[in-house]
Amino acid sequence: MPDFYELDRITEKAVKLHVAHAESRAYLQAIRLVVEAREATAPEVEAPAVGLAQAVSISRRR
């Protein structure tokens, strides 16, 4: 029987893949929490285009 069909090896690889997937999901969740925390504490910064559009709008009103 070829190595490819060895049930123990396939099972071991599946377990390792499952663990790696769970770890990657945990890392992504941790990154999301850090990003959300930074966004919550950082002052809002407008995109340059938004600021320019507001400046043009204000200057046109004058």
Rosetta blueprint (number, residue, H / E / L):
1 M L
2 P L
3 D H
4 F H
5 Y H
6 E L
7 L H
8 D H
9 R H
10 I H
11 T H
12 E H
13 K H
14 A H
15 V H
16 K H
17 L H
18 H H
19 V H
20 A H
21 H H
22 A H
23 E H
24 S H
25 R H
26 A H
27 Y H
28 L H
29 Q H
30 A H
31 I H
32 R H
33 L H
34 V H
35 V H
36 E H
37 A H
38 R H
39 E H
40 A H
41 T H
42 A L
43 P L
44 E L
45 V L
46 E L
47 A L
48 P H
49 A H
50 V H
51 G H
52 L H
53 A H
54 Q H
55 A H
56 V H
57 S H
58 I H
59 S H
60 R H
61 R H
62 R L
